[in-house]
Amino acid sequence: VDQTPSIHFVSPSIWAWRGGRIKRIARSVSHMLCLFPFEPEIYERAGVPVSYVGHPLADVFPLEPDRAETRARLGVPANAAVVALLPGSRQSEVRNLADTYIATARLLQAGNPEIIFLVPLATRETRQIFEEALRRNQAADLPVRMLFGHAVDAMTAADVVLVASGTASLEAALLKRPMVITYRIGKWQYRLMKHMAYLPWVGLPNILCRETIVPELLQDEATPDRLAEAVADWLRDPARRAAAENRFRELHLSLRQDTARRAAEAILPYLASTRA
């Protein structure tokens, strides 16, 4: 039998769904390196050696993002109301959300004609999909600035982020940005996931804070009216924005663990044992 140690970096999301996978993991993994502070307990209960190493993004992102400098660099007015629209990184995600995001932006502009929208798109293909949606919705008049990548800059510069659920929502939290999380997938796929899910949230910021810090509007709830209202609620409530920023600062500190060093310290004993 091969006795080579197997160290797994990044736990599968067994805390969100398909928890039975822990048995297979326990048979095949010598040590699990976890990114999130609530994960080690799951592995300890299953008898799997485990270390909490924090999230590498928390080491990279500054504790105090410089919004003024980022706005100046992007040419965004210092006092403008700015909303970052992140419809996802995959083409299917952008197709599912582009029309809804544009309709949401129209409603927000009707309430605040000076508002600016930043839309970072990761690839030429996703940019093309969003541009086609703008044309289809006759939205050439919308104050939309598309960025090629630069999602972190767009979120840093924004007052509020409208974001498709995923890693980008964690990035928004690490940037201390109030947000509205949304997502839309196939009806049957959503039913299956909802049936198998263990948690009341899908967004990492809420999951990690163990409470509803930011609204999640998914599937049929992700209408332009509801999304625009949720974004506008953030824009008109500075105290609520400040409270979310403080909570996300606490989250950032809990995830900032010098991940590379902690991971190396967990791995070194296994290297030593294989050389012995």
Buried (B, 14 or more C-beta within 10 A) or exposed (E): EEEEBEBBBBBBBBBBBEBEEBEEBEEEBBBBBBBBBEBBEBBEEBEBBBBBBBBBBBBEBEEEBEBEEBBEEBEBEEEBBBBBBBBBBBEEBBBBBBBBBBBBBBBBBEBBEEBBBBBBBBBEEBBEBBBEBBEEBEBEEBBBBBBEEBBBBBBBBBBBBBBBBBEBBBBBBBBBBBBBBBBBBEEEEBEEBEEEBEEEBBBBBBBBBEEEBBBBBBBEEBBBEBBBBBBBBBBEEEEEBEEBBEBBBEBBEBBBBBBEEBBEEBBEEBEEEEEE
